[in-house]
Amino acid sequence: MAAELGQQTVEFSALVRRAAEDSYLALKELVERSRAPEDQRSDSEKKIDLLKFIAKTQQRMLRLHVLAKWCQQVIL
């Protein structure tokens, strides 16, 4: 039977761990791809990919921060 909305809980530490792991794996993939001999992208394209990674990671961390603040308000 499917759980109703709002009845499942996830530990905040699990969310943080998952975000960190996803960011690490994305960065590792980005580095490996840019070091690959068959990578024909220009430096500009590589920089754009790095900026995209940074923006996505920043957004992910901002969402965690907002969630943490919300949790603090709910608990109080």
LODREN-913635 format. One record per residue: x, y, z of N, C-alpha, C in turn. Coordinates in pm, whole numbers, plus 32768, in hexadecimal, padded with zeros to 4 digits. Example, Ala and Ser with C-alpha at 12.3 -4.5 7.8 and 13.67 -1.06 7.14 Angstrom:
2
85277DC7830C84CE7E3E830C85287EB6830C
85057F1F82C485577F9682CA850A80038313
***
This chain:
76
80567F8A8000800080008000805A807C8000
803D80D97FAA808E81527FA0807681AD8018
80E281EB804480D5824880B4809382C98085
8043830180DA8003838080B8806883F180C4
804F845C807D80A784CF807E80BC8501810C
813A8518812F8158854E81B3817084E5821D
815F846681FE817083FE826381FB83C08261
824983D981F982D083A281F4833184098229
839383DB827383FA843582A5848384078275
84DA846782658564844C823E85BC849E829B
8623846082CE867D84A9832786C5851482D7
86D585888314871785F782D187A785D282AD
87E8858783048872855E82E9887A8508826A
881284BA824F8810846981D5880584C48159
87B7852F816587AC858D80F7883185D380DD
887585FA814888F7863C813B895C85DD80FD
895F8562812D89BA84FE80F889A184E78063
892484DB803E890184C47FB1892A853A7F5A
891385B37F8A893A862A7F3E89D186307F2D
8A1A86117F978AAD86137F908AE085A87F30
8AA785327F378AD184C67EDE8AB384E77E4D
8A3D851B7E338A19853F7DA98A7585AB7D73
8A94860F7DC58AED867A7D9A8B7986457D80
8BA885EE7DD88C2E85B37DC78C3585627D46
8BD1850E7D308BD184BB7CB78BC985107C38
8B7A857A7C3C8B6F85D37BC88BF386197BAD
8C3886447C168CBA86857C048D2186217BD0
8D2085AB7C088D7D85427BDC8D6885237B47
8CEC85177B1E8CCB84FD7A928CFA85707A38
8CE685EB7A668D0F86617A1B8DA786627A08
8DF186447A718E8386427A698EB285D27A0C
8E79855B7A1B8EA184EB79C78E8485067934
8E138542791A8DEE856178908E4D85C97854
8E73862C78A28ECA8695786D8F598664785A
8F8285FD78A3900985C678969012855C7829
8FA2852C77FA8FA184C177968FE384F17715
9039849D76DB907E84C47660901F84E075EC
8FAC849E75ED8F4C84B1757E8EF5852C758F
8F08857575FE8EB985EE76168EE9865D75B9
8E948684755E8EB786EA74FA8E7787717518
8E40877F758F8DFE87FD75B08E66886C75C4
8E3D88E375A68E96895675B98E9C8979764E
8EFD89CD76718F0889FB76FB8E898A447726
8E4F8A8F76C98DD38AD876E98D628A77770B
8D578A0C76BF8CEF89A976DA8D0589647761
8D848948777F8DA4890A78008D8289697873
8D9E89E878608D7E8A4B78C78CE88A5778DB
8C9E8A51786E8C0B8A5778778BD789DF78C5
8C0F896878AA8BE688F078F48C0688FE7988
8C79893879A88C9E894D7A348C3F89AF7A76
8C1B8A197A308BBC8A7A7A688B338A3B7A7D
8B0A89E47A228A8A899D7A338A8E89447AAF
8AFE88FF7AC28B0E88AB7B388B0589007BB7
8B4C89717BB78B4C89C97C2D8AC089FC7C49
8A798A277BE289F18A5B7BF5899389EF7C2B
899E89767BF5894889087C22896788E47CB4
89E888DF7CD58A0F88BE7D5E89E4892C7DBE
89F489A97D9589CA8A197DE989338A127E02
88E789F47D9B885589E97DA9883089777E08
887689077DFC885D88947E53887888B87EE5
88E888FB7EFE890C89217F8788AD898B7FBF
888189E57F6A88218A4A7F95879D8A097FBD
877289A77F7186F7895F7F9487058918801B
877A88DB80338790889C80B4878D89038124
87C98975810D87CA89E08171873C8A0E8191
86ED8A23812A86628A4E813E861489E38189
862A8966816685E688F881AB860F88F2823E
86908907825A86BF890782E4867D89778334
867489ED82FA86328A5E833E85A08A3F8356
855E8A0482F484D189E2830384BF897C8372
851889198378850F88B283E1851E88F1846C
857A89508477858D899384F8850E89DC8522
84CB8A1C84C384518A6684E383E08A09850B
83D8899884C8836D893884E4837F88FA856E
83FC88DF8592841A88A0861483FD89018686
841D89818670840789E486DA83768A0186E0
***
